[in-house]
Amino acid sequence: MSTASIANNAYQMAARLQQQARSAAEDTGPQREAVDFGQMVQEAVETVVDKGREADDKAIGMIEGKTGVVDVVTAVAETEVALETMVAVRDRVISAYEEIMRMPI
């Protein structure tokens, strides 16, 4: 995968999250589907883990002579981007929590 495809995946995930947030804000009736933050985090973590496994498989494939170096480097770069994104989200969540804790009651 190229950098463009990595960026495309990030944009698609952001669009999905934005669409879920919009639907949660617009729906006020009893049929409203709740957006489960825990489920979103779990899916994101699973994505990062899957990318890591894919990078590991490509590295093993390179050792066995089945995969090229470019594929391994690309898989590692994708994993790095996914992990950096997850860390950035974690940092933002912690920052938001700390800000909420500083609010007067």
N, C-alpha and C positions, 0 to 999 in steps of 0.2 A: 504494500500500500504506500502511496505517496503522501506527502504532507497535505496536498489538496484533499485527499480522501479522509485524512485524519480530521482536518478542519471541517469537512462536510459532515462527518459523524458528530462532531461537537455542536455544529449548528443545528443538526437534526434533534439532538438531545435537548438543546436549549429551546428550540421551537416546541417540542413536546411538553416540556415543563411549563413554558409560557401558556400553551393552550390549556393545560390542566389548571393552571392558576386562573385563567380567564373563565373557564367553565365553572370553577368553584366560586368565583366572585359573582357570576351572573345567575347561577342557580340558587334560588331561595326556597323552593318548594320542598315538600316531603320526599319527592323522588330524587333529590339531589344525591349525586354520588360523591362520597367523601374522598378527598385526596389524602392518602395515607403517607405521611412524611417518612415513617419508618420503612414502608415498603419501597419508596423511591430510593432511600439510602441503601437498602439491602440490594436492590437491582444495580445501583451504581457500583457497589463494592463487588458484586458478582461479576460485573463487566470488567473491572480492573483485574480480578483474579483470573478470569478467562483470558484476558490479554497476556497476563504473565505466563499462564500455561501454554498459550500459543507460542510465545517467545521461547520458552523452554523446549517445546517440541521442535521448533525450527533450529535451535542450537544443537539439539541431539541429532536432527536430520543432517546438519552440516558436518558433524563429526562422522556420521555414517556415510557421508558423500551424497546424500539425496537432496540437499538443499544448498542453494548458493549463499554466499556471504551477504549479498544485497538483501535477500529475503530475511536473513537473521537480523541485520542492522535495522531494517524497516520494522520488524516485529518488536525489537527492543525499543525503538523510538516511539512506537505506538503505546507500548506499555508505560514508558516514561511519561508521555503526555497524559495518559489516563490517570496515572498515579499523582502527577502534579496537580491535575484538575481536582482529584479527590482531596488532596491536602489543602488546596485553596478553599474548597467548599467547607471542609472541616474548620479551617481557620475563621471563615466568615460566620459559621454557626457559633463557634466559641465566642467570637467578638460580639455577636448579637445577644447571646446569653449574658455575657458580662455587662453589656449595656442595660439590659432589662433588670439585672440584679441591682444596678446603681440607681434605678428609678425610685423616687419616693412613693410610698403607698398612700 
